Amino acid sequence: MDGESPEIMPVECPDPEPASSESGDDHDIPEPLSSRLSVPSGELNMYRAAVALRLVLIAAFFRYRVTRPVADAHALWVTSVACELWLAASWLIAQLPKLSPANRVTYLDRLASRYEKGGEASRLAGVDVFVAAADAAREPPLATANTVLSVLAADYPAGGVACYVHDDGADMLVFESLFEAAGFARRWIPFCRRHGVEPRAPELYFARGVDYLRDRAAPSFVKDRRAMKREYEEFKVRMNHLAARARKVPEEGWIMSDGTPWPGNNSRDHPAMIQVLLGHPGDRDVDGGELPRLFYVSREKRPGFRHHGKAGAMNALLRVSAVLTNGAYVLNLDCDHCVNNSSALREAMCFMMDPVAGNRTCFVQFALRDSGGGGGGGDSVFFDIEMKCLDGIQGPVYVGSGCCFSRKALYGFEPAAAADDGDDMDTAADWRRMCCFGRGKRMNAMRRSMSAVSLLDSEDDSDEQEEEEAAGRRRRLRAYRAALERHFGQSPAFIASAFEEQGRRRGGDGGSPDATVAPARSLLKEAIHVVSCAFEERTRWGKEIGWMYGGGVATGFRMHARGWSSAYCSPARPAFRRYARASPADVLAGASRRAVAAMGILLSRRHSPVWAGRRLGLLQRLGYVARAAYPLASLPLTVYCALPAVCLLTGKSTFPSDVSYYDGVLLILLLFSVAASVALELRWSRVPLRAWWRDEKLWMVTATSASLAAVFQGILSACTGIDVAFSTETAASPPKRPAAGNDDGEEEAALASEITMRWTNLLVAPTSVVVANLAGVVAAVAYGVDHGYYQSWGALGAKLALAGWVVAHLQGFLRGLLAPRDRAPPTIAVLWSVVFVSVASLLWVHAASFSAPTAAPTTEQPIL
């Protein structure tokens, strides 16, 4: 803590996993609900051998490169070797954590037999699902509605699910869309339960063709499906009507049905709004079954406060849900990530409620798939290779969506010790360690057994016989409560919820008939308070509690640094799927945001994996370093991709012209080892070659565009405080940003300014690279054929091979850039690229003419 404030000390709290230990006298070791399966040893050993061979050959290759300089192109040779060394170091850092991959398997039958015994109420823990909606203009309300409906219809006890939708833009369209979705859910949820349909997002479900004769569907199912499809089409008509009406905003702002102005007419200055859409007393579906809860939340926004984007919204939902429902676990989703597997929550509980490792698991990260793809969907290399490799050590990283968290881990508590996971664990001793989220400097000052209730309400309880002892105890309790308020914020209800037993939900046990009870007015008032703008001031929110401000990866990094472990879950049926395939603009804009966040984490004093996190293992640290430093590899990659064009257009070479037999064999073996390591990696990961090649091309495009720009954005922001953002709008203008306090809680006069640019500016670099290489190929081939330099085709062939490697990676990008579409292609990017290549070529020719000595022409002459 800052200054001389009392350190937050350990307290005795109830076990957050009340069902994790067997009740009764049976002390047998319970069966695990999940297990880790290693990759078959034969495949893994061959893969490790190929990586080791590749490393040895890379070392021999650099020995050859350093000892064989190119005299007539020394600058190009130095640049080429420097880029190769940089890229090799990046590959080694990313490769070391990938040598121990693991697969996970869950046992849903054991989960059901353990927590859902016949004739008894379900004892599955409550789950609060957070759905983040930011801008209704760019995020279709129908996508958000499908995500919400898929969450509400999940195969999980209705009393154990509460869905919170945060509308960061305070748009009335989102509120009305959720109101319509709540009405449709009363018919959609019982339909899904009766027939067990998959997926349970109606748009994705009805988009699938059904052959009733081939599937031998029951007549009752055919009738119900046709009726439900008609109702969904009517629901879509109403949603489209709302979206069409929202395009024209009245001058006086939106008016609600009761005649009062919509509180969010000014999206930058509005009060907090919380509305219970499902969860009122007597709420039942059309079959009389229980319904999950649905809440609309929009946090307060005022000028002069910093709101921290999506991370701030998630922290607001974390506090609201703690006051209203207080589920033991939290699942966060983007508004376009629908639940594709209705058992996704149960899959997560197999890890979080596991009697062996559940108390040490901070989050379960699921694979995120694009719409229309199977196991080889988008980001196959990342989710099916890199995440499985990280799962073999301390656990995967947090990717921003599709992740189920332990609420205690988000609050900054430390995990339980491995020795205390048994059934006869000492709860007080365990939680004295688990609640030690302070820095440990004065931890022995208050090692006493006290509950959360006594912590907050025991000032009037004085069982002491002597006045002085009672007064001293009250002073210590006041100091301790003040320290908790400085840590969590000034909300006794929220602090009490952080230390209460989380096996049951507010309003009744999960799955019990009384679980659906409307929140009391006092709870709603407290919920409004915890999402106010000033609540986080001078607290540890975003620094040690909740989602970290500065990048999504930092949230998981802080948990791993405290000693937690995470798990990666990729069931046969993908758990979450994107509602619609992202457009190229959204892909580049998203890649730019992730790369900028990675650079911010790398340069951060608090969250950088280079020096922070002393409890991280070496391989886990290297994994985080690779995840945070990956934009830096875009600099040597972009330069290296431009070198073949420079060599072809100038007649120079980065390799010596005389290649010996040994050197040629070395190069061939190196290429063979690269191909072998990739092939063996695809073999154990079961990633299709086509999916791998698609990700390779996307990696090249984002590395030469979004990641390259992110390096300069991160350096510019660190040095000058100016943030540069890329917008997918047709026109960009500098947005107005409110003033705010800094991350330490001290007030500042104003925030750093932000410059918004069009996303098409990101296309200039990759377009320039591919245009230059194509021009070099055409010019070199034409010049060689025209002048008859057939004896130099060997050296020219090596250059053409390197240029072909670049063009092969970027040709799909260029075809997509020039393909006919509804909107005109971003021709400004192509024009700027052509101008850039032409100017660079002319500058090279003039510079070469001034610096070249007057000597006899060589075999290879400049083409330009």
C-alpha positions, -999 to +999 in steps of 0.1 A: +000+000+000+011+036-005+023+057+023+019+045+059-015+030+055-020-004+073-013-034+051-042-056+043-037-087+065-050-123+062-084-130+075-102-162+080-129-168+053-152-196+045-141-220+018-152-208-016-156-243-028-181-258-003-188-288-025-151-295-033-147-319-004-169-349+004-194-346+031-197-375+055-171-398+069-157-411+036-121-399+033-113-416+001-095-395-025-122-382-049-119-388-086-106-358-105-131-340-128-104-333-154-070-347-163-040-337-184-029-360-212+005-357-226+012-359-263+022-394-274+059-398-266+069-409-301+054-378-317+068-355-290+103-369-291+105-366-329+093-331-326+119-322-300+146-338-320+136-318-351+136-286-330+171-294-316+184-302-351+170-269-363+187-250-335+221-267-343+217-259-380+208-223-372+239-219-352+260-234-381+241-211-405+250-180-386+286-191-384+286-193-422+268-159-425+292-141-402+324-156-417+313-150-453+306-113-457+296-098-491+321-072-500+302-054-528+270-051-507+283-047-472+253-026-459+228-051-473+247-080-458+249-064-423+212-056-425+203-091-436+224-108-409+210-085-382+174-093-393+181-130-393+197-129-358+167-109-345+141-133-360+161-164-348+161-150-312+124-144-314+118-179-327+139-194-299+121-174-271+087-185-285+099-221-291+113-230-257+078-229-239+064-252-267+084-283-259+059-298-234+024-296-249-005-312-232-041-321-239-070-318-214-099-341-210-130-335-188-154-359-172-189-344-173-204-376-160-183-374-128-193-337-124-230-346-127-227-376-102-208-355-077-229-323-077-263-333-092-274-363-073-309-375-082-337-360-061-315-333-047-310-297-057-280-290-079-249-280-060-231-266-090-216-232-082-231-201-096-217-185-127-220-148-136-216-143-174-204-109-186-212-097-221-194-066-233-212-044-258-194-012-268-209+004-299-243-006-314-234+012-347-205-013-353-218-043-333-252-054-346-278-057-318-289-090-333-254-104-326-256-093-290-291-108-287-279-142-301-250-142-276-273-135-247-298-161-258-271-187-262-259-180-226-294-182-211-301-215-229-269-231-218-271-266-202-267-254-166-291-250-137-312-219-144-307-206-108-270-208-112-267-185-143-269-147-143-261-128-175-249-092-173-248-071-204-227-040-202-236-013-227-206+010-227-222+034-252-255+037-231-274+032-264-311+028-261-310+004-291-291-021-270-316-018-241-346-023-264-329-052-281-322-069-248-358-063-238-370-081-270-344-109-264-358-114-228-392-119-242-380-143-269-360-162-243-392-174-226-399-195-257-364-202-269-350-217-236-377-244-232-374-253-269-337-259-264-342-279-232-369-301-247-350-311-278-313-306-268-305-285-299-270-274-307-259-246-311-282-226-289-277-192-306-309-191-328-292-175-358-265-202-359-290-229-353-315-220-380-286-214-405-279-251-405-299-272-429-320-300-415-331-331-434-361-344-415-363-376-434-326-385-431-324-375-395-357-394-387-369-364-367-399-369-345-431-351-357-433-331-325-398-318-331-406-308-367-437-290-355-419-272-327-389-263-349-411-248-376-431-228-351-399-216-334-383-206-367-414-185-375-412-168-341-375-161-346-381-145-380-406-122-364-381-115-337-355-105-364-381-083-380-386-064-348-348-062-342-342-049-377-370-023-372-352-011-340-319-009-358-334+011-387-352+035-364-319+041-344-302+054-376-320+087-372-314+102-338-340+128-328-326+163-321-340+162-286-326+127-279-344+095-274-376+093-253-386+063-234-421+048-234-431+066-203-422+099-218-390+106-199-357+112-218-333+083-221-306+088-195-279+078-219-286+104-246-251+118-239-229+088-241-200+106-224-220+121-195-248+100-180-258+083-147-254+046-141-283+024-153-292-011-141-323-029-152-335-064-143-348-079-175-352-115-162-353-125-126-384-108-112-406-128-088-428-152-108-406-151-139-412-184-158-409-196-193-438-208-214-435-243-199-434-230-164-397-236-159-372-214-141-354-187-161-319-175-156-313-139-147-306-111-172-294-076-163-287-046-184-259-024-169-244+008-181-218+024-157-218+060-149-197+083-171-187+119-164-162+143-178-130+144-158-128+106-152-109+079-169-130+049-177-104+024-190-124+009-219-134-028-218-113-035-187-131-008-167-165-022-179-155-057-168-145-044-133-178-025-131-197-058-138-175-076-114-187-053-086-223-052-097-226-090-099-209-094-065-236-072-049-266-088-068-258-125-074-222-131-063-215-162-084-183-180-074-171-179-111-172-153-138-173-159-176-166-130-199-176-129-236-175-103-263-209-095-277-203-115-309-190-147-293-220-170-290-220-201-269-216-229-295-215-258-270-243-258-244-220-277-220-194-250-220-202-240-184-200-276-173-167-280-190-153-250-171-167-264-138-147-296-144-116-275-138-128-249-114-146-273-090-121-301-093-114-315-058-077-318-066-066-287-085-097-265-084-085-243-055-053-234-075-070-228-109-075-191-116-092-193-150-101-216-178-095-203-213-115-217-241-106-217-278-124-191-299-135-201-334-147-182-364-181-188-378-183-215-404-150-231-394-144-264-376-114-273-355-093-256-381-110-222-377-093-189-373-061-187-351-056-224-353-019-221-347-024-200-316-052-220-300-043-255-311-005-252-307+007-223-286-021-226-260-017-263-256+021-258-251+015-232-224-010-255-208+018-280-204+036-256-180+018-231-156-011-226-179-024-206-210-026-169-212-058-149-211-069-138-245-097-113-236-129-134-242-142-169-237-126-172-203-141-184-170-124-169-139-124-177-102-139-146-085-113-150-057-084-149-081-099-117-096-100-102-061-062-107-058-063-136-033-035-161-034-041-198-042-044-226-018-013-246-010-011-280-026-008-297+008-042-282+019-063-296-009-074-327+009-108-332+025-094-326+060-079-293+052-077-267+079-099-239+065-086-211+087-049-219+080-057-223+043-075-189+040-049-172+061-026-179+031-052-175+004-063-141+015-028-127+017-030-102-011-009-077+007+028-073+002+038-093+033+058-066+051+036-064+082+017-097+079+022-109+114+004-078+129-031-092+128-029-130+124-061-135+142-092-155+134-120-132+125-148-135+100-159-110+074-190-102+095-170-094+125-146-074+104-174-051+092-199-051+120-182-058+152-175-023+164-204-026+188-195-061+200-172-058+230-168-089+250-136-076+265-135-071+303-113-041+302-121-008+285-086-003+271-085-036+254-119-030+238-108+004+226-076-010+212-095-038+194-119-013+179-091+009+167-074-021+150-107-031+134-113+005+121-077+005+107-083-028+091-116-018+076-101+014+063-073-007+046-100-029+030-118+002+017-086+015+002-081-018-015-117-027-026-135+007-024-160+022+000-188-004-002-194-025+029-218-047+009-192-055-017-164-061+008-187-085+027-195-103-006-158-108-012-154-128+020-187-146+021-193-182+012-197-184-025-212-219-030-247-204-031-262-175-048-281-145-034-318-153-034-314-190-029-292-220-038-283-226-074-310-246-089-335-242-061-370-230-068-364-198-048-333-187-068-351-163-090-359-134-067-357-098-077-329-079-060-340-057-031-341-020-037-312-015-012-290-039-033-298-021-065-289+012-048-256-003-037-250-017-072-255+018-086-230+030-061-202+005-071-204+015-108-200+052-101-171+071-117-154+080-084-157+045-068-123+033-081-104+064-071-075+057-047-082+020-048-063-010-062-088-017-090-070-023-123-037-025-105-041-056-083-078-063-084-100-073-113-091-068-149-057-050-152-056-017-169-031-017-197-038-050-215-058-082-213-027-104-211-017-085-179-048-099-161-037-135-164+000-125-158-008-110-124-026-142-114+002-164-126+027-142-107+008-149-075+012-186-079-021-195-096-023-219-125-047-219-154-062-245-178-069-246-215-102-263-226-108-271-262-137-296-264-145-315-296-174-292-302-160-256-300-173-239-269-177-204-284-180-192-320-180-158-336-215-147-347-202-136-381-169-136-399-149-105-392-142-081-420-107-072-430-110-038-414-121-054-381-093-080-383-066-053-388-081-030-362-083-059-337-047-069-345-036-033-340-053-031-305-038-064-294-003-054-306-005-019-290-016-036-257+013-060-260+037-032-264+022-014-234+026-045-213+062-050-224+071-014-215+051-014-183+068-010-150+041-031-132+032-058-157+062-064-179+071-101-178+108-092-183+112-081-147+079-085-129+064-116-115+090-132-093+070-164-088+068-172-125+086-202-137+113-197-164+093-213-192+061-194-182+080-162-182+094-169-216+059-176-228+047-142-215+078-125-230+070-140-264+034-129-261+042-094-251+073-088-274+059-103-306+053-069-322+090-062-321+097-090-346+077-070-372+107-046-376+132-072-389+105-091-407+094-061-427+130-052-436+138-088-445+108-090-468+119-058-486+155-071-491+147-094-520+131-065-539+162-043-532+185-071-544+165-078-576+163-041-585+199-033-578+217-064-589+232-069-554+230-099-531+230-105-494+247-139-499+282-146-514+282-154-551+305-184-546+286-210-526+307-241-517+293-276-516+294-276-478+275-243-477+249-256-501+243-288-481+240-267-449+213-245-464+194-275-477+195-292-443+184-260-426+154-257-449+147-294-443+148-290-405+124-261-407+099-281-428+103-311-406+097-292-373+066-276-388+053-309-401+058-327-368+042-298-350+011-301-372+012-338-366+009-338-328-014-307-328-037-321-355-039-287-372-047-290-409-020-278-433-045-255-450-054-238-416-017-235-408-010-218-442-040-194-437-026-184-403+009-179-418-004-155-444-025-136-418+006-135-396+027-119-424+000-093-431-005-083-395+032-083-388+040-059-416+010-037-408-006-036-374+023-050-354+048-027-372+026+004-364+022-008-328+059-007-322+060+030-331+027+036-313+040+021-281+073+040-282+054+072-290+030+067-262+058+059-237+079+089-247+054+116-254+021+103-239+003+105-273-019+076-282-026+067-318-057+047-326-069+033-359-106+036-367-127+015-391-150+044-398-150+060-433-137+092-418-117+097-387-115+127-364-098+132-331-122+121-304-127+141-272-112+124-242-121+134-207-096+144-181-088+118-155-067+107-126-035+088-131-030+051-123-018+059-088-050+077-078-035+112-080-054+138-099-040+151-132-051+181-152-058+162-184-051+130-202-026+124-229-041+133-263-052+107-288-048+108-326-073+087-346-063+076-381-081+055-407-073+018-407-063+020-444-030+036-433-020+002-420-021-012-455+007+010-469+036-011-455+024-046-467+012-032-500+046-015-506+064-048-498+044-069-522+045-043-549+082-039-546+088-076-548+065-081-578+083-052-595+117-067-587+107-101-600+093-087-633+123-064-638+149-090-630+134-117-652+129-092-681+165-078-677+180-113-675+162-126-706+168-094-726+206-093-719+212-130-721+228-134-686+220-171-685+252-178-666+239-158-636+205-175-633+218-194-603+223-163-582+191-148-596+172-179-588+180-176-551+168-140-551+136-150-570+130-177-544+131-152-515+109-128-534+085-156-542+083-165-505+073-130-497+048-128-526+033-162-517+025-149-482+011-115-493-006-124-526-039-132-509-038-099-492-032-081-525-060-100-543-084-091-515-072-055-516-080-052-554-111-075-554-144-059-564-167-053-535-196-031-525-173-004-512-145+010-533-111-005-524-088+016-504-069+030-534-051+055-513-031+027-498-021+014-532-012+048-545+009+056-515+026+023-518+035+028-555+048+063-547+068+051-518+084+023-539+091+047-568+107+073-546+128+047-527+141+033-560+150+067-574+168+076-542+188+043-543+198+050-579+210+085-572+228+074-541+245+045-559+256+068-588+273+092-564+290+065-542+300+040-569+337+039-579+347+042-615+355+006-623+348-020-648+312-033-648+306-066-629+286-096-640+256-084-621+246-048-630+220-027-614+187-030-632+174+005-625 
